[in-house]
Amino acid sequence: MAREFGYLIGMFIPGRLLPASFGLLLLTAVATPSLAAVSPWAKFEGGAVRVISAGPLADGRYDAAIEFALDPGWHTYWESPGEAGIPPQVDWTQSGNLGSARLQYPYPQRYDDGFSISNIYQDGIVLPLTVTPAKADEAVRLELDLAFGNCKEVCVPGTARLELTLDPSAPDDKTSARMIARARADVPMPAQDGDPVISRLFLRNDGKKEKLDISLALPADVTADDIEVYAAGPEGASIGVPRRTKPEWKQATGDWVLSLGGLPKDLDVVPLRFVLVAGRHAIEQRFELNRKTGTATEIHPAQPR
């Protein structure tokens, strides 16, 4: 799955083999403030990260993004990493004149390391960011503390501090605007007529853990082999990855099955977000699953882009 990114030439630290001590090594990078449309790169083992901005929008908000550029073979994680991995985590609390910030995630790709299956971004990714100032006529001092997982042969939890001033009088940055637009095109959209959709969710317990059977309704020109399904649960809770059902899974009643074994036992109503990808077209559906009754209610509309 190819995406275009603005890569930094000549500023990466050459890769080196790290001890197999996931969680023990924490790499921290700090980028200094900038008045330009991009922040300085914050380097870490396997790549670098920065904030970019296309400039102010007509409604007073800012079109921005967090850009990861990764060395070959390295990957980071989607908002729901799957069976292994650390999702991006952002702390905005040190920012000035920040009303709100909304981070979005283009659809990921599936990665199987032989032990677990994860949802990843490989080589690099641009995460679109919409920033709303508290006071529209004043600049936003964007300061974010970013934590993320970064893996190759070993996994390295990393952090970076990124700073960028967003000024209402700043000129547009057309290069950043193109990068953000390309990334935003891969952010899943609510389903439209003719899109593949989830038609049924069925909660069952196979004697070991809860599982959710997922049935799809597909247009005539799409088969189950053309679809990839991703799932995200409530923040802070771990769920598995949807897997295609197999003939030997005799209890399964759908096209895909999702393990819910990582959910807290006392969480009765579970918000779930599903992303269905066919080619480069990604749609999302949101549900609330009642674990007591087994009822899954679709939330309309899904959150717009």
MARGU-749248 format. One record per residue (C-alpha): residue in one letter; x, y, z. Coordinates in pm, whole numbers, plus 32768, in hexadecimal, padded with zeros to 4 digits. Example, Ala and Ser with C-alpha at 12.3 -4.5 7.8 and 13.67 -1.06 7.14 Angstrom:
residues 2
A84CE7E3E830C S85577F9682CA 
//
This chain:
residues 305
M800080008000 A80BE812E7F81 R80A2828C8008 E817183C07FBB F8232847280CB G8324859180EC Y846284E9815C L8587858F8205 I86CB85418153 G880785068215 M878785428375 F873183E383EA I8802832984E5 P888A81EF843D G87CF80BB84B8 R88767FE185BA L88087EA38665 L87767EEA87BC P875A7DFD88E3 A86177D3788E6 S85907DFB8A0E F84417E8789A6 G83CC7F818AA7 L85257FB98B3F L85B380A58A3E L850281F48A15 L858182DF890A T8526844C8938 A854B8559882F V850C86CB885B A84C887C08743 T84ED8934877D P83D98A318734 S83A68AAD85D2 L82E68BC6852C A82EF8B1683DA A81E28A358348 V82A0890383C2 S834B88B38509 P84B088308518 W84CF86B784FB A84E685F98643 K85C684CD85FF F85A88377869E E8633821D865A G85A581BB8508 G8520830A8492 A84A7846684E5 V8361851F8527 R82EA86878501 V81B3876084F0 I8150880183A6 S804689068357 A7F9989708216 G7F428ABC82BA P7E008B57833B L7CB08AF082A8 A7B9A8BE48251 D7AD68B85838A G7BF98BD78473 R7C6F8A7284AA Y7DBE89E78438 D7DFD88BF8352 A7F2C880D83E6 A7FBC86B28414 I80B985DC84CC E81AD854983D1 F827A84108416 A839A83BD832B L841E82608375 D855781AE8302 P8522807C8223 G84987F5482E3 W841C801F840D H82AD80488461 T81CD80FA855A Y806480B585BB W7EFD8112856B E7E15819A8679 S7DBC802F86D3 P7F017F6986B0 G7E647E0F86B8 E7F037CEA876D A804B7DA287AE G80CE7F0587A0 I80A980618833 P7FB581598795 P801282CA8770 Q7FBD838F88AA V7FB8850B88A5 D7FB5860289C7 W7F4E8764895E T7F3687FD8ABA Q806888DF8A9D S7FE1898D8965 G7F768AF9896C N7E2F8B8288DB L7DC48A238879 G7C4D89F48871 S7C50889187E8 A7D2687A68717 R7C9E86808653 L7D91857685DB Q7D25848684C8 Y7DB3833B8452 P7DCC82C282EA Y7D80815182C9 P7EA5806B8329 Q7F2A7F26829C R7F307DCE833B Y807C7D4883BE D80BE7BE2842D D820B7BA684DB G81C87A33850C F815E7A618676 S80567B738668 I7F967C44856D S7FA67DBF8580 N7F1E7EF184CC I80427FC48456 Y80CD80DD8384 Q820F807F82D3 D831B816D824B G825982A282B8 I8103833E82EE V805C849282FF L7F4C84AF840B P7E6085D183B7 L7E2486C784D1 T7D1987D684E4 V7D6988E785E0 T7C6489DD8662 P7CE88B0C8721 A7C438B828860 K7C598CE887DC A7C498CF68661 D7D118E37863B E7E388DBB8708 A7F4B8CC486B0 V7F448B608737 R80828AEC87E3 L8068897C8796 E813488A78888 L80FB87348887 D819E8615893D L818B84E08863 A81BB837688CC F81B9825987D1 G823880FD8782 N834380C98677 C83B47F718607 K849F7EB58524 E85577D8385AD V85177E1A8703 C840A7F068783 V846B80558815 P8371812B88D5 G83C0828F886C T835F83EF88D0 A83828541882C R832B86A58889 L82BB8772875E E827688E68756 L81E689C28644 T81478B1A8646 L800D8B378570 D7FD78CA28510 P7E918D228473 S7F5B8E088390 A80488CF88317 P80518CAD81A0 D7FD68B618119 D80D08A4580FA K806E89937FB9 T816288727FE7 S80D6881F813E A7F75885080BA R7FAC87467FAD M803F865080A7 I7F1F86838199 A7E1A86648084 R7EB18519800E A7EAC84918172 R7D4B850D81B4 A7CD48454807C D7D33830F812E V7C728362826D P7B4282798277 M79F4831A8224 P789282BE828F A77F881BB81A7 Q7735822E8077 D763F81707F9D G76F480587EE5 D7810803A7FE3 P78637EEF808E V77D87EFA81F0 I77B47E2B8329 S76547D9B8323 R76557CD5846A L771B7CB585AD F76E27B828686 L77797B6387E2 R77CC7A07885E N78A3795D8964 D7967782D88F2 G79AE77BF8A57 K7AF9787A8A6C K7AB679E18A05 E79B77AC28962 K79BB7AD287EA L79007BAA86F5 D78937B1185AB I788B7C0F8490 S77B57BE48358 L77E47CC48229 A76FA7D3D8117 L77C67D6C7FD9 P77757E0E7E8A A776B7D267D5E D78C77D837CE2 V79747D487E34 T79C87BF97ED6 A7A337BA9803A D7B977B7D7FBA D7B977CEB7F4E I7B4F7D6A80AE E7C2C7DAA81DB V7B817DED8329 Y7C187EB3844A A7B827EF285A2 A7BBB7FEF86B7 G7B287FD48814 P7B0180CC8931 E7C31819C8988 G7D1C80E68A73 A7C837F8F8A30 S7D257E7D8964 I7C6E7DB2885C G7CEE7CBE8758 V7CE67CDC85DE P7BC87C5C8504 R7C247B12845D R7B807A658337 T7AB5793A83AC K7B2877DD8349 P7A5B76A38305 E7AE475FE843F W7A5F771B8518 K790F76728534 Q788177638637 A78C578988563 T778F792A84BF G78217A4683ED D79297A9E82EC W7A1F7B2383F0 V7A517AEE8564 L7ADD7BE28665 S7B5F7B7E87BC L7AEB7C6488D7 G7BC17BBE89E1 G7C767D018A3E L7B417DC48AA9 P7B087E188C19 K7A0D7D258CAE D79397E3D8D44 L790F7EFA8BFB D77A77EAE8B99 V77857F908A68 V78AE7F8C897A P78E68092886B L797C7FEE8736 R79FB808985F5 F7A2F7FB584BE V7AEF80168385 L7AB07F568242 V7BB27F82812E A7B7D7F1A7FC5 G7CA27F867EED R7CEA80EC7F58 H7B82812D7FC0 A7B4C812A8138 I7A02815081F0 E79B3814D8362 Q789080D88435 R785B811285A8 F779380378693 E7739801A8801 L77437EB28877 N76777E5489AA R772C7D2B8A41 K76077CD28B22 T75057CB58A0D G75F07C7188E8 T754D7D8E8828 A76217E5F873D T75957FB586E0 E762B807685C0 I767381E3860A H75FB82CE84F5 P769E838B846A A7804832284A3 Q78E8844584F8 P7926850A83B7 R7A81854C832E 
//
